[in-house]
Amino acid sequence: MSHKFKEHGDKNAACDSEEKEVCEQCASEASEPQEAQTCDDTDAQIQKLQNELSEITDKFYRANADFENLKKRLEKEKDSAVAYASESFAKDLLPIIDALEEAAKIDVEGNELADKIEVGVKQCLSLFIKTFEKYGIVPIATDAGFDPSVHNAISMIEAEGAKKGDIVQVYQKGYMYKQRVLRAAMVVVAK
């Protein structure tokens, strides 16, 4: 019986070795698609992460560009605010210069005191004009044609020797402050 058992044992051993071989073969066959699937999953994850990185990098560059643009715009606005900080003060001085110009036009002859006042008014006017020019406040030219961006036409008249659009009379001088119109010139324009 021991011989039979041995024989039976050898069959089991042979069977076990065949089963092991088949199992190993099955396992290796099963692992190949699994490895391929794992590789595909890894490639997909890598691609997904690369896409996310690309999106985040793009958002970063856009946010950085927006920040730089904002910084430039704020700097420009600050420079403009500093440059035009005196604009309202200059507007308040315009009626004073208008009054001085009108006073300088008055011609009083024969009165010594009036002559001295006239000289004083003209000197004040001259100082005002020089100071205005020093700070970028200049009169708007009225010798050229009508320009609606700097002139305010209060009326239109027929004028001999004037072409259509010529300024024939100035009611109130206009002034520019740097590149801005401080006050438009009030003019009469030829038809």
C-alpha positions in Angstrom: 0.0 0.0 0.0 2.8 2.3 0.6 3.8 1.8 -2.9 0.4 2.8 -4.1 0.5 5.8 -1.8 3.9 6.6 -3.2 2.5 6.2 -6.7 -0.5 8.3 -5.8 1.8 10.8 -4.1 4.0 11.1 -7.2 0.8 11.7 -9.3 -0.2 14.4 -6.9 3.3 15.9 -7.0 3.2 15.8 -10.8 -0.3 17.3 -10.7 0.8 19.9 -8.2 3.8 20.8 -10.4 1.6 21.0 -13.5 -1.0 23.1 -11.5 1.7 25.4 -10.3 2.9 25.8 -13.9 -0.7 26.5 -15.1 -1.3 28.8 -12.2 1.9 30.7 -12.9 1.0 30.9 -16.5 -2.5 32.1 -15.7 -1.1 34.6 -13.2 1.4 35.9 -15.7 -1.3 36.2 -18.4 -3.6 37.9 -15.9 -0.9 40.3 -14.8 0.0 41.4 -18.4 -3.4 43.1 -19.0 -3.3 44.4 -15.5 0.1 45.9 -16.1 -1.1 47.3 -19.4 -4.2 48.7 -17.7 -2.0 50.1 -14.9 0.3 51.7 -17.5 -2.8 53.2 -19.3 -4.1 54.5 -15.9 -0.7 56.0 -15.1 -0.5 57.6 -18.5 -4.0 59.0 -18.1 -3.1 60.4 -14.7 0.1 61.9 -16.0 -1.8 63.5 -18.9 -4.5 64.8 -16.4 -1.9 66.3 -14.1 -0.1 67.9 -17.0 -3.3 69.5 -18.2 -4.0 70.7 -14.6 -0.5 72.1 -14.4 -0.9 73.8 -17.8 -4.2 75.3 -16.6 -2.8 76.5 -13.3 0.3 77.9 -15.1 -1.9 79.8 -17.5 -4.1 81.2 -14.7 -0.9 82.3 -12.9 0.4 84.1 -15.9 -2.9 85.8 -16.6 -3.2 86.8 -12.9 0.3 88.2 -13.0 -0.4 90.1 -16.2 -3.6 91.5 -14.7 -1.7 92.6 -11.6 1.0 94.3 -13.7 -1.7 96.1 -15.8 -3.4 97.2 -12.7 -0.1 98.4 -11.2 0.6 100.4 -14.4 -2.9 101.9 -14.5 -2.8 102.9 -10.8 0.6 104.5 -11.4 -0.7 106.4 -14.4 -3.8 107.6 -12.4 -1.6 108.7 -9.5 0.7 110.6 -11.9 -2.4 112.2 -13.5 -3.8 113.1 -10.1 -0.6 114.7 -9.0 -0.2 116.5 -12.3 -3.7 118.0 -12.2 -4.0 118.5 -8.4 -3.9 122.3 -8.8 -6.6 122.4 -11.5 -9.5 123.6 -9.2 -7.2 126.2 -7.6 -6.3 127.5 -11.1 -10.0 127.6 -12.1 -10.7 129.8 -9.0 -8.0 132.2 -10.1 -9.4 132.8 -13.6 -12.0 135.4 -12.5 -9.2 137.3 -10.8 -7.1 137.4 -14.0 -10.3 138.4 -16.0 -10.9 141.3 -13.6 -7.3 142.4 -13.9 -7.4 142.3 -17.7 -10.6 144.4 -17.7 -9.0 146.9 -15.2 -5.9 147.1 -17.4 -8.0 148.1 -20.4 -9.4 151.2 -18.6 -7.5 154.2 -19.7 -7.7 157.1 -17.3 -5.8 160.2 -18.6 -4.8 163.2 -16.6 -5.1 161.6 -13.2 -1.7 160.8 -11.6 -3.2 158.4 -9.0 -5.2 156.6 -11.7 -2.1 156.3 -13.8 -0.2 154.7 -10.9 -3.1 152.3 -10.3 -3.1 151.4 -14.0 0.6 150.6 -13.9 0.1 148.5 -10.7 -2.8 146.5 -12.3 -0.8 145.8 -15.4 2.2 144.6 -13.3 -0.1 142.3 -11.3 -1.6 141.0 -14.5 1.9 140.4 -15.9 2.9 138.5 -12.8 -0.3 136.4 -12.9 0.3 135.5 -16.6 4.0 134.6 -16.0 3.0 132.5 -13.0 0.3 130.8 -15.0 2.7 130.0 -17.8 5.2 128.6 -15.3 2.7 126.1 -14.1 1.3 125.1 -17.5 -1.7 127.4 -17.6 -1.9 129.1 -21.0 -4.5 131.1 -22.9 -6.4 129.2 -25.7 -5.6 130.6 -29.1 -8.5 132.3 -30.8 -6.7 133.5 -34.0 -7.2 130.2 -35.7 -10.6 128.7 -36.7 -13.3 127.5 -34.4 -12.4 124.3 -32.5 -15.3 122.9 -30.5 -13.0 121.1 -28.2 -11.5 124.3 -26.8 -14.0 127.0 -27.9 -17.6 127.6 -26.9 -19.5 129.4 -29.6 -22.1 131.7 -28.0 -23.4 133.0 -31.3 -22.8 133.0 -35.1 -22.9 136.2 -37.2 -22.4 137.3 -40.7 -18.9 139.0 -40.8 -17.3 140.8 -43.7 -13.9 139.5 -44.7 -14.3 136.4 -42.4 -14.6 132.8 -43.6 -17.2 130.4 -42.2 -15.9 129.1 -38.9 -13.5 132.0 -38.2 -13.6 133.5 -34.7 -14.7 137.1 -35.0 -15.0 138.1 -31.4 -13.8 136.8 -28.0 -16.2 137.3 -25.1 -14.1 135.5 -22.5 -10.6 134.0 -22.8 -10.2 130.3 -22.4 -7.3 128.6 -20.7 -5.6 125.2 -20.9 -4.0 123.5 -17.9 -1.3 121.3 -19.3 -3.3 119.1 -21.8 -6.7 119.8 -20.3 -9.2 122.6 -21.0 -9.4 124.6 -17.9 -12.1 126.9 -19.3 -13.3 127.0 -22.9 -13.0 130.3 -24.7 -16.4 131.9 -25.3 -16.4 133.2 -28.8 -18.6 134.5 -31.7 -18.1 132.6 -34.9 -18.6 133.8 -38.5 -21.4 132.1 -40.6 
